[in-house]
Amino acid sequence: MQLGKDKLVRHARYRALFDDEMPSITVGEIKTATDKMWVLGNDKFKKQVEAMAGRRASPLPKEGDRKSVSFINSRK
């Protein structure tokens, strides 16, 4: 109802919300989050969801190539 005073104005303004194409990277982020059941949002939001749900809201960071010298040295 806040898009306009009458039905025609609201309809036109609602349709205008979808005039711009969403960047492909954004679409990819949405698909990945949906497929893997991860939360999509900033770190603060993810922490709030984790606290409420009692489970991780995003994947753990990858530790790197296990054959690399830096990875091997970091395990010593």
Biopython code that builds the backbone (N, CA, C, O; Angstrom):
import numpy as np
from Bio.PDB.StructureBuilder import StructureBuilder

atoms = [
    (1, "MET", "N", (0.817, -1.190, 0.000)),
    (1, "MET", "CA", (0.000, 0.000, 0.000)),
    (1, "MET", "C", (0.871, 1.267, 0.000)),
    (1, "MET", "O", (0.416, 2.342, -0.392)),
    (2, "GLN", "N", (2.113, 1.125, 0.440)),
    (2, "GLN", "CA", (2.971, 2.311, 0.498)),
    (2, "GLN", "C", (3.606, 2.652, -0.851)),
    (2, "GLN", "O", (4.309, 3.655, -0.972)),
    (3, "LEU", "N", (3.358, 1.824, -1.857)),
    (3, "LEU", "CA", (3.896, 2.125, -3.181)),
    (3, "LEU", "C", (3.095, 3.213, -3.887)),
    (3, "LEU", "O", (3.601, 3.850, -4.811)),
    (4, "GLY", "N", (1.868, 3.429, -3.469)),
    (4, "GLY", "CA", (1.058, 4.465, -4.103)),
    (4, "GLY", "C", (-0.358, 4.486, -3.570)),
    (4, "GLY", "O", (-0.796, 3.578, -2.863)),
    (5, "LYS", "N", (-1.063, 5.551, -3.929)),
    (5, "LYS", "CA", (-2.417, 5.743, -3.402)),
    (5, "LYS", "C", (-3.463, 4.889, -4.100)),
    (5, "LYS", "O", (-4.453, 4.492, -3.486)),
    (6, "ASP", "N", (-3.248, 4.600, -5.390)),
    (6, "ASP", "CA", (-4.249, 3.780, -6.064)),
    (6, "ASP", "C", (-3.599, 2.554, -6.705)),
    (6, "ASP", "O", (-2.376, 2.440, -6.793)),
    (7, "LYS", "N", (-4.460, 1.653, -7.143)),
    (7, "LYS", "CA", (-4.000, 0.356, -7.643)),
    (7, "LYS", "C", (-3.080, 0.489, -8.859)),
    (7, "LYS", "O", (-2.086, -0.231, -8.955)),
    (8, "LEU", "N", (-3.385, 1.376, -9.768)),
    (8, "LEU", "CA", (-2.572, 1.532, -10.986)),
    (8, "LEU", "C", (-1.167, 2.040, -10.652)),
    (8, "LEU", "O", (-0.181, 1.564, -11.217)),
    (9, "VAL", "N", (-1.080, 2.986, -9.751)),
    (9, "VAL", "CA", (0.230, 3.531, -9.354)),
    (9, "VAL", "C", (1.040, 2.454, -8.645)),
    (9, "VAL", "O", (2.224, 2.278, -8.930)),
    (10, "ARG", "N", (0.411, 1.738, -7.729)),
    (10, "ARG", "CA", (1.112, 0.664, -7.006)),
    (10, "ARG", "C", (1.614, -0.395, -7.978)),
    (10, "ARG", "O", (2.746, -0.866, -7.865)),
    (11, "HIS", "N", (0.771, -0.766, -8.930)),
    (11, "HIS", "CA", (1.139, -1.787, -9.915)),
    (11, "HIS", "C", (2.365, -1.332, -10.724)),
    (11, "HIS", "O", (3.314, -2.096, -10.902)),
    (12, "ALA", "N", (2.339, -0.104, -11.204)),
    (12, "ALA", "CA", (3.447, 0.414, -12.012)),
    (12, "ALA", "C", (4.740, 0.487, -11.192)),
    (12, "ALA", "O", (5.808, 0.122, -11.683)),
    (13, "ARG", "N", (4.645, 0.947, -9.973)),
    (13, "ARG", "CA", (5.843, 1.058, -9.125)),
    (13, "ARG", "C", (6.381, -0.313, -8.732)),
    (13, "ARG", "O", (7.594, -0.502, -8.638)),
    (14, "TYR", "N", (5.489, -1.265, -8.501)),
    (14, "TYR", "CA", (5.932, -2.626, -8.170)),
    (14, "TYR", "C", (6.670, -3.236, -9.352)),
    (14, "TYR", "O", (7.736, -3.828, -9.178)),
    (15, "ARG", "N", (6.119, -3.100, -10.541)),
    (15, "ARG", "CA", (6.779, -3.655, -11.735)),
    (15, "ARG", "C", (8.123, -2.975, -11.983)),
    (15, "ARG", "O", (9.059, -3.609, -12.469)),
    (16, "ALA", "N", (8.222, -1.703, -11.655)),
    (16, "ALA", "CA", (9.477, -0.966, -11.844)),
    (16, "ALA", "C", (10.590, -1.504, -10.948)),
    (16, "ALA", "O", (11.771, -1.339, -11.252)),
    (17, "LEU", "N", (10.214, -2.143, -9.851)),
    (17, "LEU", "CA", (11.225, -2.732, -8.964)),
    (17, "LEU", "C", (12.055, -3.794, -9.686)),
    (17, "LEU", "O", (13.183, -4.079, -9.284)),
    (18, "PHE", "N", (11.508, -4.374, -10.738)),
    (18, "PHE", "CA", (12.159, -5.469, -11.443)),
    (18, "PHE", "C", (12.699, -5.067, -12.812)),
    (18, "PHE", "O", (13.031, -5.927, -13.628)),
    (19, "ASP", "N", (12.787, -3.771, -13.064)),
    (19, "ASP", "CA", (13.298, -3.292, -14.348)),
    (19, "ASP", "C", (14.778, -3.580, -14.532)),
    (19, "ASP", "O", (15.213, -3.896, -15.639)),
    (20, "ASP", "N", (15.553, -3.476, -13.468)),
    (20, "ASP", "CA", (17.004, -3.698, -13.556)),
    (20, "ASP", "C", (17.316, -5.172, -13.375)),
    (20, "ASP", "O", (16.733, -5.850, -12.528)),
    (21, "GLU", "N", (18.244, -5.652, -14.184)),
    (21, "GLU", "CA", (18.668, -7.046, -14.078)),
    (21, "GLU", "C", (19.609, -7.208, -12.888)),
    (21, "GLU", "O", (20.471, -6.364, -12.644)),
    (22, "MET", "N", (19.435, -8.289, -12.160)),
    (22, "MET", "CA", (20.295, -8.563, -11.017)),
    (22, "MET", "C", (21.662, -9.021, -11.530)),
    (22, "MET", "O", (21.730, -9.829, -12.456)),
    (23, "PRO", "N", (22.759, -8.512, -10.937)),
    (23, "PRO", "CA", (24.092, -8.946, -11.381)),
    (23, "PRO", "C", (24.247, -10.465, -11.237)),
    (23, "PRO", "O", (23.740, -11.061, -10.286)),
    (24, "SER", "N", (24.942, -11.072, -12.178)),
    (24, "SER", "CA", (25.095, -12.536, -12.172)),
    (24, "SER", "C", (25.796, -13.026, -10.912)),
    (24, "SER", "O", (25.526, -14.135, -10.451)),
    (25, "ILE", "N", (26.692, -12.218, -10.347)),
    (25, "ILE", "CA", (27.369, -12.640, -9.117)),
    (25, "ILE", "C", (26.368, -12.737, -7.968)),
    (25, "ILE", "O", (26.473, -13.629, -7.126)),
    (26, "THR", "N", (25.400, -11.823, -7.930)),
    (26, "THR", "CA", (24.373, -11.859, -6.894)),
    (26, "THR", "C", (23.496, -13.095, -7.060)),
    (26, "THR", "O", (23.162, -13.764, -6.082)),
    (27, "VAL", "N", (23.129, -13.390, -8.292)),
    (27, "VAL", "CA", (22.327, -14.583, -8.568)),
    (27, "VAL", "C", (23.099, -15.824, -8.139)),
    (27, "VAL", "O", (22.522, -16.745, -7.561)),
    (28, "GLY", "N", (24.399, -15.857, -8.418)),
    (28, "GLY", "CA", (25.236, -16.986, -8.019)),
    (28, "GLY", "C", (25.308, -17.143, -6.509)),
    (28, "GLY", "O", (25.252, -18.260, -5.995)),
    (29, "GLU", "N", (25.431, -16.032, -5.800)),
    (29, "GLU", "CA", (25.476, -16.079, -4.328)),
    (29, "GLU", "C", (24.156, -16.617, -3.763)),
    (29, "GLU", "O", (24.153, -17.410, -2.821)),
    (30, "ILE", "N", (23.057, -16.187, -4.336)),
    (30, "ILE", "CA", (21.743, -16.654, -3.885)),
    (30, "ILE", "C", (21.598, -18.150, -4.142)),
    (30, "ILE", "O", (21.136, -18.893, -3.276)),
    (31, "LYS", "N", (21.996, -18.586, -5.334)),
    (31, "LYS", "CA", (21.893, -20.015, -5.670)),
    (31, "LYS", "C", (22.757, -20.868, -4.748)),
    (31, "LYS", "O", (22.312, -21.906, -4.256)),
    (32, "THR", "N", (23.984, -20.434, -4.516)),
    (32, "THR", "CA", (24.887, -21.195, -3.648)),
    (32, "THR", "C", (24.335, -21.273, -2.227)),
    (32, "THR", "O", (24.314, -22.346, -1.623)),
    (33, "ALA", "N", (23.893, -20.144, -1.698)),
    (33, "ALA", "CA", (23.346, -20.128, -0.335)),
    (33, "ALA", "C", (22.116, -21.024, -0.238)),
    (33, "ALA", "O", (21.939, -21.737, 0.749)),
    (34, "THR", "N", (21.280, -20.987, -1.249)),
    (34, "THR", "CA", (20.069, -21.805, -1.244)),
    (34, "THR", "C", (20.409, -23.290, -1.366)),
    (34, "THR", "O", (19.891, -24.112, -0.611)),
    (35, "ASP", "N", (21.273, -23.631, -2.311)),
    (35, "ASP", "CA", (21.639, -25.034, -2.532)),
    (35, "ASP", "C", (22.306, -25.656, -1.313)),
    (35, "ASP", "O", (22.066, -26.819, -0.988)),
    (36, "LYS", "N", (23.145, -24.872, -0.641)),
    (36, "LYS", "CA", (23.919, -25.420, 0.483)),
    (36, "LYS", "C", (23.308, -25.103, 1.839)),
    (36, "LYS", "O", (23.869, -25.446, 2.880)),
    (37, "MET", "N", (22.149, -24.443, 1.818)),
    (37, "MET", "CA", (21.428, -24.086, 3.038)),
    (37, "MET", "C", (22.264, -23.202, 3.960)),
    (37, "MET", "O", (22.235, -23.361, 5.180)),
    (38, "TRP", "N", (23.015, -22.261, 3.362)),
    (38, "TRP", "CA", (23.774, -21.282, 4.117)),
    (38, "TRP", "C", (22.988, -19.990, 4.182)),
    (38, "TRP", "O", (22.106, -19.749, 3.358)),
    (39, "VAL", "N", (23.306, -19.158, 5.159)),
    (39, "VAL", "CA", (22.654, -17.862, 5.306)),
    (39, "VAL", "C", (23.314, -16.867, 4.368)),
    (39, "VAL", "O", (24.536, -16.857, 4.226)),
    (40, "LEU", "N", (22.514, -16.036, 3.732)),
    (40, "LEU", "CA", (23.032, -14.997, 2.849)),
    (40, "LEU", "C", (22.872, -13.648, 3.552)),
    (40, "LEU", "O", (21.754, -13.226, 3.849)),
    (41, "GLY", "N", (23.973, -12.989, 3.811)),
    (41, "GLY", "CA", (23.934, -11.699, 4.491)),
    (41, "GLY", "C", (25.313, -11.344, 5.012)),
    (41, "GLY", "O", (26.286, -12.055, 4.759)),
    (42, "ASN", "N", (25.391, -10.247, 5.738)),
    (42, "ASN", "CA", (26.693, -9.835, 6.271)),
    (42, "ASN", "C", (27.049, -10.660, 7.515)),
    (42, "ASN", "O", (26.235, -11.439, 8.009)),
    (43, "ASP", "N", (28.261, -10.478, 8.003)),
    (43, "ASP", "CA", (28.746, -11.281, 9.138)),
    (43, "ASP", "C", (27.899, -11.098, 10.391)),
    (43, "ASP", "O", (27.651, -12.058, 11.122)),
    (44, "LYS", "N", (27.456, -9.867, 10.641)),
    (44, "LYS", "CA", (26.630, -9.604, 11.826)),
    (44, "LYS", "C", (25.328, -10.412, 11.749)),
    (44, "LYS", "O", (24.917, -11.037, 12.726)),
    (45, "PHE", "N", (24.693, -10.390, 10.586)),
    (45, "PHE", "CA", (23.444, -11.129, 10.400)),
    (45, "PHE", "C", (23.670, -12.630, 10.551)),
    (45, "PHE", "O", (22.872, -13.321, 11.185)),
    (46, "LYS", "N", (24.754, -13.132, 9.969)),
    (46, "LYS", "CA", (25.055, -14.563, 10.071)),
    (46, "LYS", "C", (25.259, -14.984, 11.524)),
    (46, "LYS", "O", (24.802, -16.053, 11.929)),
    (47, "LYS", "N", (25.940, -14.151, 12.307)),
    (47, "LYS", "CA", (26.158, -14.471, 13.727)),
    (47, "LYS", "C", (24.838, -14.485, 14.491)),
    (47, "LYS", "O", (24.638, -15.320, 15.373)),
    (48, "GLN", "N", (23.938, -13.565, 14.154)),
    (48, "GLN", "CA", (22.620, -13.547, 14.799)),
    (48, "GLN", "C", (21.849, -14.832, 14.493)),
    (48, "GLN", "O", (21.230, -15.418, 15.381)),
    (49, "VAL", "N", (21.893, -15.263, 13.235)),
    (49, "VAL", "CA", (21.200, -16.487, 12.835)),
    (49, "VAL", "C", (21.833, -17.692, 13.519)),
    (49, "VAL", "O", (21.120, -18.576, 13.993)),
    (50, "GLU", "N", (23.159, -17.737, 13.578)),
    (50, "GLU", "CA", (23.846, -18.843, 14.255)),
    (50, "GLU", "C", (23.438, -18.932, 15.717)),
    (50, "GLU", "O", (23.203, -20.022, 16.238)),
    (51, "ALA", "N", (23.353, -17.785, 16.376)),
    (51, "ALA", "CA", (22.968, -17.768, 17.794)),
    (51, "ALA", "C", (21.536, -18.267, 17.974)),
    (51, "ALA", "O", (21.246, -19.006, 18.915)),
    (52, "MET", "N", (20.659, -17.869, 17.089)),
    (52, "MET", "CA", (19.254, -18.283, 17.188)),
    (52, "MET", "C", (19.059, -19.752, 16.823)),
    (52, "MET", "O", (18.280, -20.461, 17.461)),
    (53, "ALA", "N", (19.777, -20.202, 15.786)),
    (53, "ALA", "CA", (19.575, -21.559, 15.283)),
    (53, "ALA", "C", (20.419, -22.598, 16.012)),
    (53, "ALA", "O", (20.094, -23.786, 16.009)),
    (54, "GLY", "N", (21.498, -22.146, 16.633)),
    (54, "GLY", "CA", (22.379, -23.084, 17.311)),
    (54, "GLY", "C", (23.187, -23.939, 16.351)),
    (54, "GLY", "O", (23.583, -25.056, 16.684)),
    (55, "ARG", "N", (23.432, -23.405, 15.149)),
    (55, "ARG", "CA", (24.260, -24.107, 14.165)),
    (55, "ARG", "C", (24.957, -23.098, 13.273)),
    (55, "ARG", "O", (24.586, -21.925, 13.235)),
    (56, "ARG", "N", (25.975, -23.565, 12.552)),
    (56, "ARG", "CA", (26.719, -22.694, 11.647)),
    (56, "ARG", "C", (25.807, -22.165, 10.548)),
    (56, "ARG", "O", (24.914, -22.865, 10.071)),
    (57, "ALA", "N", (26.049, -20.921, 10.155)),
    (57, "ALA", "CA", (25.251, -20.296, 9.108)),
    (57, "ALA", "C", (26.043, -20.108, 7.817)),
    (57, "ALA", "O", (25.503, -19.659, 6.806)),
    (58, "SER", "N", (27.340, -20.458, 7.862)),
    (58, "SER", "CA", (28.182, -20.334, 6.678)),
    (58, "SER", "C", (29.308, -21.362, 6.764)),
    (58, "SER", "O", (29.617, -21.863, 7.844)),
    (59, "PRO", "N", (29.916, -21.670, 5.622)),
    (59, "PRO", "CA", (30.966, -22.688, 5.641)),
    (59, "PRO", "C", (32.219, -22.208, 6.366)),
    (59, "PRO", "O", (32.482, -21.009, 6.459)),
    (60, "LEU", "N", (32.975, -23.157, 6.869)),
    (60, "LEU", "CA", (34.263, -22.839, 7.473)),
    (60, "LEU", "C", (35.226, -22.406, 6.379)),
    (60, "LEU", "O", (35.128, -22.891, 5.252)),
    (61, "PRO", "N", (36.154, -21.505, 6.684)),
    (61, "PRO", "CA", (37.118, -21.095, 5.658)),
    (61, "PRO", "C", (38.016, -22.265, 5.266)),
    (61, "PRO", "O", (38.358, -23.114, 6.090)),
    (62, "LYS", "N", (38.381, -22.288, 4.008)),
    (62, "LYS", "CA", (39.260, -23.351, 3.521)),
    (62, "LYS", "C", (40.678, -23.066, 3.995)),
    (62, "LYS", "O", (41.101, -21.913, 4.071)),
    (63, "GLU", "N", (41.404, -24.132, 4.311)),
    (63, "GLU", "CA", (42.742, -23.969, 4.870)),
    (63, "GLU", "C", (43.831, -23.916, 3.814)),
    (63, "GLU", "O", (44.984, -23.642, 4.150)),
    (64, "GLY", "N", (43.524, -24.159, 2.592)),
    (64, "GLY", "CA", (44.529, -24.061, 1.541)),
    (64, "GLY", "C", (44.910, -25.413, 0.977)),
    (64, "GLY", "O", (44.375, -26.447, 1.376)),
    (65, "ASP", "N", (45.830, -25.385, 0.057)),
    (65, "ASP", "CA", (46.312, -26.579, -0.619)),
    (65, "ASP", "C", (47.163, -27.385, 0.353)),
    (65, "ASP", "O", (48.191, -26.901, 0.826)),
    (66, "ARG", "N", (46.750, -28.590, 0.650)),
    (66, "ARG", "CA", (47.445, -29.424, 1.635)),
    (66, "ARG", "C", (48.858, -29.830, 1.198)),
    (66, "ARG", "O", (49.658, -30.289, 2.014)),
    (67, "LYS", "N", (49.153, -29.658, -0.083)),
    (67, "LYS", "CA", (50.484, -30.003, -0.580)),
    (67, "LYS", "C", (51.421, -28.799, -0.595)),
    (67, "LYS", "O", (52.615, -28.944, -0.855)),
    (68, "SER", "N", (50.882, -27.606, -0.318)),
    (68, "SER", "CA", (51.722, -26.408, -0.372)),
    (68, "SER", "C", (52.660, -26.348, 0.835)),
    (68, "SER", "O", (52.344, -26.863, 1.908)),
    (69, "VAL", "N", (53.801, -25.720, 0.643)),
    (69, "VAL", "CA", (54.803, -25.586, 1.694)),
    (69, "VAL", "C", (54.227, -24.790, 2.862)),
    (69, "VAL", "O", (54.458, -25.143, 4.018)),
    (70, "SER", "N", (53.476, -23.716, 2.578)),
    (70, "SER", "CA", (52.931, -22.886, 3.654)),
    (70, "SER", "C", (51.915, -23.675, 4.504)),
    (70, "SER", "O", (51.857, -23.503, 5.722)),
    (71, "PHE", "N", (51.132, -24.522, 3.869)),
    (71, "PHE", "CA", (50.171, -25.324, 4.626)),
    (71, "PHE", "C", (50.904, -26.352, 5.488)),
    (71, "PHE", "O", (50.572, -26.527, 6.660)),
    (72, "ILE", "N", (51.874, -27.017, 4.926)),
    (72, "ILE", "CA", (52.646, -28.031, 5.667)),
    (72, "ILE", "C", (53.365, -27.373, 6.850)),
    (72, "ILE", "O", (53.358, -27.912, 7.957)),
    (73, "ASN", "N", (53.986, -26.203, 6.618)),
    (73, "ASN", "CA", (54.692, -25.505, 7.693)),
    (73, "ASN", "C", (53.738, -25.004, 8.787)),
    (73, "ASN", "O", (54.121, -24.934, 9.955)),
    (74, "SER", "N", (52.512, -24.662, 8.420)),
    (74, "SER", "CA", (51.573, -24.152, 9.414)),
    (74, "SER", "C", (51.077, -25.275, 10.326)),
    (74, "SER", "O", (50.531, -24.991, 11.392)),
    (75, "ARG", "N", (51.246, -26.503, 9.952)),
    (75, "ARG", "CA", (50.801, -27.658, 10.752)),
    (75, "ARG", "C", (51.861, -28.159, 11.707)),
    (75, "ARG", "O", (51.589, -29.033, 12.530)),
    (76, "LYS", "N", (53.076, -27.616, 11.609)),
    (76, "LYS", "CA", (54.181, -28.096, 12.469)),
    (76, "LYS", "C", (54.129, -27.453, 13.824)),
    (76, "LYS", "O", (54.973, -27.735, 14.674)),
]
sb = StructureBuilder()
sb.init_structure("model")
sb.init_model(0)
sb.init_chain("A")
sb.init_seg("    ")
for serial, (resi, resn, name, xyz) in enumerate(atoms, 1):
    if name == "N":
        sb.init_residue(resn, " ", resi, " ")
    sb.init_atom(name, np.array(xyz, "f"), 0.0, 1.0, " ", f" {name:<3s}", serial, name[0])
structure = sb.get_structure()
